[in-house]
Amino acid sequence: MSFEGKYAGTMNVAMSKGKTVKGCEATFVLKNQTLLCDLSKLGKMPGKIKIELPVKVGKDGSLSAEPESEAGVMKMPMGFKFKLRLEKLENAWVDGHEISFTLKVYGQMMGTKYPTSIDFRGEAK
């Protein structure tokens, strides 16, 4: 069974300093053992997040990823960019019709960590 494809759904996002955005529409793509998504402006966040996380897909549809692996990039105004690192990928699975996961990533700038947590559930397009 192929688990690759586009999955459209909604996500809840929790960012640093207690900021949350609920019910955002998003589309994640699972392709070549990589989880991909371009997230434009979330709430009042001034930048964009690009998720590009290498994942392992088990025969049972479980998803896993190596902690501290590069998970994408956050692009801020005025050309600032910082890499996102994976803290955890939790409750992650795909069955070809649906996908669900909690993705915890962080960016680090000048010694300060900026964590972001994404809870996503979507259906195949």
C-alpha positions in Angstrom: 0.0 0.0 0.0 1.3 3.5 -0.9 1.0 6.1 1.8 2.3 8.9 -0.4 0.0 11.7 -1.4 -1.5 15.1 -0.4 -3.5 15.3 2.8 -5.7 18.4 3.3 -7.0 19.2 6.8 -6.8 21.4 9.8 -4.1 22.1 12.3 -3.7 23.7 15.7 -0.5 25.5 16.2 1.1 26.5 19.5 4.1 28.9 19.3 6.4 30.5 21.8 5.1 32.9 24.4 1.8 31.0 24.5 0.5 32.1 21.1 -1.9 29.6 19.6 -3.8 29.4 16.3 -6.6 26.9 16.0 -8.4 25.4 13.0 -6.0 26.6 10.3 -6.4 24.9 6.9 -3.2 23.2 5.6 -2.1 20.6 3.1 0.8 18.3 3.9 2.4 16.1 1.3 4.1 12.8 2.0 6.6 12.0 -0.8 9.8 10.1 -1.0 9.9 9.5 2.8 9.6 13.3 3.4 6.8 15.2 5.1 6.4 18.6 3.3 4.3 21.7 3.8 4.6 25.5 3.1 2.8 27.4 5.9 2.2 31.0 5.2 1.3 33.5 7.8 -0.2 32.0 11.0 -2.1 34.4 13.1 0.1 37.5 13.7 3.4 35.6 13.0 5.3 37.8 10.6 7.1 35.0 8.8 6.5 31.7 6.9 7.4 28.2 7.9 8.5 25.5 5.4 8.4 22.0 6.7 10.7 19.5 5.0 11.1 16.6 7.5 12.6 13.2 6.5 10.4 10.5 8.0 10.3 6.7 8.1 7.0 5.1 7.2 6.4 1.7 8.8 4.5 -1.0 7.0 1.7 -0.4 9.5 1.6 3.3 8.5 3.4 4.5 11.6 5.5 7.7 11.0 8.8 8.3 12.8 11.7 10.8 12.5 15.0 11.3 14.2 15.0 13.9 17.0 17.2 16.9 16.3 17.1 16.3 12.5 16.5 19.3 10.3 12.8 19.8 9.9 12.6 22.9 7.6 13.1 26.6 7.8 11.4 29.7 9.2 11.6 32.7 6.9 11.2 36.1 8.6 10.9 39.6 7.2 14.1 41.4 6.0 15.7 38.1 4.9 16.2 36.4 8.3 16.0 32.7 8.1 16.6 30.0 10.7 16.6 26.3 10.5 14.0 24.3 12.3 15.0 21.2 14.2 12.8 18.3 15.2 12.1 18.0 18.9 9.5 15.2 18.6 7.1 13.6 16.1 4.3 12.1 18.2 1.0 10.1 17.6 2.0 10.0 13.9 0.3 7.6 11.5 -1.0 7.5 7.9 -3.3 4.9 6.3 -3.5 6.2 2.7 -6.8 7.9 3.4 -5.9 9.9 6.5 -2.9 11.3 8.3 -2.5 12.5 11.8 0.5 13.7 13.8 1.9 16.2 16.4 5.0 17.8 15.1 7.2 19.7 17.7 10.0 21.8 16.1 12.1 24.7 17.2 14.2 27.4 15.7 17.1 28.9 17.6 18.4 32.5 17.2 21.0 34.2 19.4 20.8 31.4 22.0 17.0 31.5 22.4 14.8 28.6 21.3 11.5 29.4 19.6 9.3 26.2 19.9 6.3 25.5 17.6 3.9 22.6 18.0 1.7 21.5 15.1 -1.3 19.1 15.6 -2.5 18.1 12.2 -5.2 15.7 10.9 -6.0 15.5 7.2 -7.6 13.4 4.5 -6.2 12.3 1.1 -7.0 14.7 -1.7 
